[in-house]
Amino acid sequence: MQHLHRKYIASVVSLAALLAIAGCHKKKPAPPPPPPPTVSAPAPTAEITVTPQAVNPGDSAVLNWKTTNATDVSIEGVGQVATAGTMNVKPTESTNYHLIARGDGGSADATARLTVNAPAPASNMNEENMDDTLFHQNVQDIFYDYDAYEIRPDAQPIISKDAAFLNQHPTIKVVVGGYCDERGSTEYNLSLGENRANAAKQALVNAGVSPDRLRTVSYGKEKQFCTDHTESCWQQNRRAQFSIDR
């Protein structure tokens, strides 16, 4: 009987030992996954330019800007604008255009400066004290094709400069002379010279010169600037010449 009792106790002890060993080998739970990395929003960028960078009073310029990664864009003095675009501006004084771009990643800014030139001082020069050499340096002649009186494309910039100078000296009156080369009759060239003078006068009027300051005269082929019988010489004689009307 004691033998069976000892056998029973030995079995219980063995079972307990087996259970203890099994418990020691129990699998531990896996650690929680690490949190996802924090992704920062990209920082905005901003660019702004103005073309041209300097203008005369009353003239306009073009702002051009672009941004990236921005949700809110403004230009100081203008207000809210699109994230990219262009705009005509006509300030009365020199201005800094400050662009500010804001987004989830922060902010960025850029500046473009437009200079407004000081107005040219009014001149008191008139036909009495204006030097002829200075006048002809600033009011240049224009030339015509053979047997024609239309203003050529290459004469348009000259007309614009001539008109700008005359408008800066509003008391000066001008004689517009029409000239021709030696070919053709005297009567025909007087008519052609008149047409050339009138065409030059109208071009100046279109550029802002008052017509009551301009007087036309045709010289036809009577006053030649060059006397060679060549095309280059004839071209010199086909002109409208501007002179002070004293």
C-alpha positions as CSV (number, residue, x, y, z in Angstrom):
1,M,0.0,0.0,0.0
2,Q,2.8,2.4,0.9
3,H,4.4,1.4,-2.4
4,L,1.4,2.5,-4.4
5,H,1.2,5.8,-2.4
6,R,4.8,6.5,-3.2
7,K,4.2,5.7,-6.8
8,Y,1.2,8.1,-6.9
9,I,3.2,10.9,-5.4
10,A,6.1,10.3,-7.8
11,S,3.6,10.6,-10.7
12,V,2.1,13.9,-9.4
13,V,5.6,15.3,-9.0
14,S,6.6,14.2,-12.5
15,L,3.5,15.8,-14.0
16,A,4.1,19.0,-12.1
17,A,7.7,19.1,-13.4
18,L,6.5,18.6,-17.0
19,L,4.0,21.4,-16.6
20,A,6.6,23.7,-15.2
21,I,9.0,22.9,-18.1
22,A,6.2,23.5,-20.6
23,G,5.4,26.9,-18.9
24,C,9.0,28.0,-19.2
25,H,8.9,27.5,-23.0
26,K,5.7,29.5,-23.5
27,K,6.1,32.0,-26.5
28,K,6.3,35.7,-25.5
29,P,4.0,38.1,-27.3
30,A,5.5,40.2,-30.2
31,P,6.3,43.9,-29.4
32,P,4.0,46.5,-30.9
33,P,5.2,47.9,-34.4
34,P,7.1,51.2,-34.3
35,P,5.0,54.3,-35.2
36,P,5.3,55.4,-38.9
37,P,7.9,58.1,-39.5
38,T,6.7,61.7,-39.6
39,V,6.7,63.2,-43.1
40,S,7.3,67.0,-43.2
41,A,5.5,69.0,-45.8
42,P,7.8,70.5,-48.5
43,A,8.7,74.2,-48.0
44,P,7.2,76.7,-50.4
45,T,9.3,78.6,-53.0
46,A,8.6,82.0,-54.5
47,E,9.8,84.0,-57.5
48,I,8.7,87.4,-58.9
49,T,10.1,89.6,-61.7
50,V,9.0,92.8,-63.4
51,T,9.6,93.7,-67.0
52,P,10.9,96.3,-67.7
53,Q,12.5,97.2,-64.4
54,A,12.3,101.0,-65.1
55,V,9.5,103.0,-66.8
56,N,8.7,106.6,-67.5
57,P,5.7,108.1,-65.7
58,G,2.4,106.8,-67.1
59,D,4.0,103.7,-68.7
60,S,3.2,100.2,-67.5
61,A,5.2,97.1,-66.7
62,V,4.4,93.3,-66.3
63,L,4.7,91.4,-63.1
64,N,5.4,87.7,-63.5
65,W,5.5,85.3,-60.5
66,K,5.4,81.6,-59.7
67,T,5.4,79.6,-56.5
68,T,5.5,75.9,-55.4
69,N,4.0,74.1,-52.4
70,A,1.9,77.2,-51.5
71,T,-1.7,77.4,-50.6
72,D,-1.9,81.1,-49.9
73,V,-0.1,83.7,-52.1
74,S,-0.3,87.5,-51.9
75,I,1.6,90.5,-53.2
76,E,1.8,93.5,-50.9
77,G,-0.1,96.4,-52.4
78,V,-2.0,94.1,-54.8
79,G,-3.7,91.5,-52.5
80,Q,-4.4,87.8,-52.9
81,V,-3.2,86.3,-56.2
82,A,-3.0,82.9,-57.9
83,T,0.0,80.7,-57.2
84,A,1.4,81.7,-60.5
85,G,0.5,84.4,-63.1
86,T,1.2,87.8,-64.7
87,M,-0.2,91.3,-64.2
88,N,0.1,94.7,-65.8
89,V,1.0,97.4,-63.3
90,K,1.3,101.2,-63.7
91,P,2.5,102.8,-60.5
92,T,3.0,106.5,-60.1
93,E,6.2,106.1,-58.1
94,S,8.9,103.5,-57.7
95,T,7.5,100.4,-56.0
96,N,8.7,97.2,-54.4
97,Y,6.4,94.3,-55.2
98,H,6.7,91.8,-52.2
99,L,5.4,88.3,-52.9
100,I,4.6,86.1,-49.9
101,A,3.8,82.4,-50.4
102,R,2.5,80.3,-47.4
103,G,1.9,76.5,-47.2
104,D,1.9,73.6,-44.9
105,G,5.7,73.5,-45.0
106,G,6.2,77.2,-44.0
107,S,6.5,80.4,-46.0
108,A,8.7,82.0,-48.6
109,D,9.0,85.5,-50.1
110,A,10.5,87.4,-53.0
111,T,10.7,91.0,-54.1
112,A,10.8,92.8,-57.5
113,R,11.4,96.6,-57.8
114,L,10.0,98.7,-60.5
115,T,11.6,102.1,-60.8
116,V,9.5,105.0,-62.1
117,N,11.9,107.6,-63.7
118,A,11.6,111.2,-62.7
119,P,9.7,113.2,-65.3
120,A,11.9,115.2,-67.6
121,P,12.0,118.9,-66.7
122,A,10.2,121.2,-69.1
123,S,12.6,122.9,-71.4
124,N,12.4,126.6,-72.1
125,M,14.2,126.3,-75.4
126,N,12.4,127.7,-78.4
127,E,13.1,128.4,-82.1
128,E,15.1,131.5,-81.1
129,N,17.7,129.8,-78.8
130,M,17.7,126.2,-80.0
131,D,21.0,125.3,-81.7
132,D,20.5,123.9,-85.2
133,T,23.1,121.2,-84.7
134,L,21.4,120.1,-81.5
135,F,18.1,120.1,-83.3
136,H,19.3,117.9,-86.2
137,Q,21.0,115.5,-83.8
138,N,17.6,114.9,-82.1
139,V,15.2,115.4,-85.0
140,Q,16.5,113.2,-87.8
141,D,15.4,113.0,-91.4
142,I,13.5,110.0,-92.8
143,F,13.9,108.4,-96.3
144,Y,11.5,107.1,-99.0
145,D,11.5,104.4,-101.6
146,Y,11.6,105.3,-105.3
147,D,8.4,107.0,-106.5
148,A,6.7,106.5,-103.1
149,Y,5.7,108.6,-100.1
150,E,4.6,105.9,-97.6
151,I,6.4,105.9,-94.3
152,R,8.8,102.9,-94.3
153,P,9.0,100.5,-91.3
154,D,12.6,101.6,-90.7
155,A,11.4,105.2,-90.4
156,Q,8.9,104.5,-87.6
157,P,11.5,104.5,-84.7
158,I,13.0,107.7,-86.1
159,I,9.6,109.4,-86.1
160,S,9.0,108.3,-82.5
161,K,12.3,109.8,-81.3
162,D,11.7,113.0,-83.3
163,A,8.2,113.4,-81.8
164,A,9.5,112.7,-78.3
165,F,12.1,115.5,-78.6
166,L,9.6,117.9,-80.1
167,N,7.1,117.2,-77.3
168,Q,9.8,118.0,-74.8
169,H,10.3,121.4,-76.5
170,P,6.7,122.4,-77.2
171,T,7.4,126.0,-78.4
172,I,9.6,124.9,-81.3
173,K,7.9,125.0,-84.7
174,V,9.1,122.9,-87.6
175,V,9.3,123.0,-91.4
176,V,8.9,119.6,-93.0
177,G,10.6,119.6,-96.4
178,G,9.8,117.0,-99.0
179,Y,12.7,116.1,-101.4
180,C,13.1,113.9,-104.5
181,D,15.9,112.5,-106.6
182,E,16.8,113.9,-110.0
183,R,14.6,111.6,-112.1
184,G,11.3,112.7,-113.4
185,S,9.8,116.1,-114.4
186,T,10.0,119.1,-112.2
187,E,6.2,119.2,-111.8
188,Y,5.9,115.6,-110.9
189,N,8.6,115.8,-108.3
190,L,7.1,118.9,-106.7
191,S,3.9,116.9,-106.2
192,L,5.8,113.9,-104.9
193,G,7.8,116.0,-102.6
194,E,4.6,117.5,-101.2
195,N,3.1,114.1,-100.6
196,R,6.3,113.1,-98.8
197,A,6.3,116.2,-96.6
198,N,2.6,115.7,-95.7
199,A,3.2,112.0,-94.9
200,A,6.0,112.9,-92.5
201,K,3.9,115.6,-90.9
202,Q,1.0,113.2,-90.3
203,A,3.4,110.6,-88.8
204,L,4.6,113.2,-86.3
205,V,0.9,114.2,-85.5
206,N,0.1,110.6,-85.0
207,A,3.0,110.4,-82.5
208,G,1.6,113.3,-80.5
209,V,3.0,116.5,-82.1
210,S,0.5,119.3,-82.5
211,P,-0.2,119.9,-86.2
212,D,-0.2,123.7,-85.7
213,R,3.6,123.4,-85.0
214,L,4.3,121.8,-88.4
215,R,4.5,123.5,-91.8
216,T,5.2,121.6,-95.0
217,V,7.0,122.6,-98.2
218,S,8.0,120.7,-101.3
219,Y,11.4,121.2,-102.8
220,G,11.0,118.5,-105.5
221,K,14.3,117.8,-107.1
222,E,15.5,121.4,-106.9
223,K,17.7,120.9,-103.8
224,Q,19.9,117.8,-104.1
225,F,21.9,116.5,-101.1
226,C,24.0,114.3,-103.4
227,T,24.7,114.8,-107.2
228,D,26.1,111.4,-108.2
229,H,24.0,109.4,-110.6
230,T,23.8,106.3,-108.4
231,E,21.1,104.6,-106.4
232,S,22.9,105.3,-103.1
233,C,22.9,109.0,-104.0
234,W,19.3,109.0,-105.2
235,Q,18.3,107.4,-101.9
236,Q,19.9,110.3,-100.0
237,N,17.8,112.7,-102.0
238,R,14.4,110.9,-101.4
239,R,13.7,112.3,-97.9
240,A,11.7,114.4,-95.6
241,Q,13.9,116.9,-93.7
242,F,12.9,118.6,-90.4
243,S,14.2,122.1,-89.7
244,I,13.3,124.8,-87.2
245,D,10.7,127.2,-88.6
246,R,12.3,130.5,-87.6
